[in-house]
Amino acid sequence: MRDVCVIGLGLIGGSVLRAAAAAGRRVWGATTAEADAEAAVVEGFDASTDVAAALRTAAERDALVVLAVPLTAIEEVLRTVGECAPSCLLTDVTSVKTGVLTAARAFAPNARFVGGHPMAGTAESGWRAGGATLFDGAAWVVCVEDDTDLAAWAEVARLALDVGAHVVPLTASTHDEAVARISHLPHLLAAVLAAVGADGGPVAMALAAGSYTDGTRVAATRPELVRAMTEGNREALLPVLDEALGRLGAMRGSLASTGGLAVSINSGHEGARALAEARQATPSGVRVTLSAPDARDGLRALGERGGRITSLTADTAIGEVR
Amino acid sequence: MRDVCVIGLGLIGGSVLRAAAAAGRRVWGATTAEADAEAAVVEGFDASTDVAAALRTAAERDALVVLAVPLTAIEEVLRTVGECAPSCLLTDVTSVKTGVLTAARAFAPNARFVGGHPMAGTAESGWRAGGATLFDGAAWVVCVEDDTDLAAWAEVARLALDVGAHVVPLTASTHDEAVARISHLPHLLAAVLAAVGADGGPVAMALAAGSYTDGTRVAATRPELVRAMTEGNREALLPVLDEALGRLGAMRGSLASTGGLAVSINSGHEGARALAEARQATPSGVRVTLSAPDARDGLRALGERGGRITSLTADTAIGEVR
């Protein structure tokens, strides 16, 4: 099993370090956040605040380097990768994929880069918020572009499977469009709801119950993390935000004119049912041969149909589609 | 303890019937939904589908009548109250208070009516979804208008306390404005999110994680219930919906122009903190003497400061404000 070097030891990076170690891999990490490095060392991990040294070790050992720093720090870390481990196997775990792909091509052009994004997290952050089981059963997007090296792709996919996730192969842009809908828009709507609710003062806070606490939960996330993901996905997020504005505006219009909200509320109910059905459907098996000439298309088609890969042999990705 | 007659035996009405019985009251109920009436009888309750007969019994016994029918059926039931129990002690549990107050004055003008609204519920509905503990620790708004009979008010408040809730005294219009923010807007935003998410197809559904499932949970509520509460609170909901549209539009504008979302996201984060602080604050005790000339003002002031009443003696409401 390939060694793993994790840069950034917050919620996600710290969880990758622990889960990869639990899967039997040799692991080490580095972070500029002293508190996280110290906490990792206290738990017996090889961790430091010397990012360059950790990357040089990765280059020596031909390790898989996982960038788990906030999106806003990606460029700087990629420059260090370009200097200290220029041709390493490289992935990341940030929530926007096209921007990171562009930055990797610019600042670490010789790295064997494959973008990734585990769909897991909590409103908490930092090493202490993480754990070895954070990724159990989670979707982990591992990007497939037209020029993706499938050997490198399989290395990243194998790490995701090793830590308990299932793999969803998608292009960076398909990923960004989907997460704008199901991750970035939820954060913006939660922020709107939390602000409008708080404007109602103590009465509103005293009456707030389940629909409000559920709807505002992610508004408690650290603002800089929410800003990084939403601002970093601007291009994909703008049309999705327009769609949401259009739907909310249509509600406003029909409430003010006819007073009827049937169409809007039924659409939302159908949307909720679509999620429930996607989760309850019986899966059927799918295999993609990685050495086949159209393997990239096969992987992406699987991901685009809502499928996932659950295991990987030397030349075959084994998965299911619901 | 006063007898309780519950009309409507769904989630809320069925829970009131069970909880009031558990508190030692004589209870009976009626509903036009045969399945709910049968289920209540199977569990040993005095329940039927003859609403008029149940109300006539209430008139004979001078019981407190609780209307727990959907908002869209309130007028019809109020007419029956006007015929069969014209001067009864009367309350309701629907989520909009000004409309019901107007209807009660029109169709049961001699009833001693005091509006109520327990802030409890689930996405499920019907007798089987309820239970005797549904109201434990929940806020139960009991309305205080300028002409409210405080003896009748205390009877309704005592029922709310008996079933485990705490009482929030507010005018109908203050209630409606607050629930537009913390209950009706959350349902509309959940519907928008569920529709925009589902528009992303199978990929979006496969990647949906916590922020999406939390944000769309109440979109699974029966559409007719969501329509009844939102359409029924049109006057209070429209300006709240405009505030949400304004905030979402401002996000769209700043993302498109400067690309920065700091102001919007920080406002949401502060809103989330306002809720957490309201819940963690140390309460201080408050008492309102019900026979005092300004008792109505005292009760409403308590509610408007986010306070609640936790017990009631013959002439004193004892509560706390955070």
Interface residues (C-beta under 8 A of the other chain):
Chain A: M119 A120 G121 T122 A138 A139 V141 V168 L170 T174 H175 E177 A178 V179 R181 I182 S183 L185 P186 H187 L188 L189 A190 A191 V192 L193 A194 A195 V196 G197 A198 D199 G200 G201 P202 V203 A204 M205 A206 L207 A208 A209 G210 S211 Y212 T213 D214 G215 T216 R217 V218 A219 A220 T221 R222 P223 V226 R227 T230 E231 R234 L237 L238 V240 L241 D242 E243 A244 L245 R247 L248 G249 M251 R252 L255 A256 G259 G260 L261 A262 S264 I265 N266 S267 G268 H269 E270 G271 A272 R273 A274 L275 A276 A278 R279 G303 E304 R305 G306 G307 R308 R322
Chain B: M119 A120 G121 T122 A138 A139 V141 V168 L170 T174 H175 E177 A178 V179 R181 I182 S183 L185 P186 H187 L188 L189 A190 A191 V192 L193 A194 A195 V196 G197 A198 D199 G200 G201 P202 V203 A204 M205 A206 L207 A208 A209 G210 S211 Y212 T213 D214 G215 T216 R217 V218 A219 A220 T221 P223 V226 R227 T230 E231 R234 L237 L238 V240 L241 D242 E243 A244 L245 R247 L248 G249 M251 R252 L255 A256 G259 G260 L261 A262 S264 I265 N266 S267 G268 H269 E270 G271 A272 R273 A274 L275 A276 A278 R279 G303 E304 R305 G306 G307 R308 R322
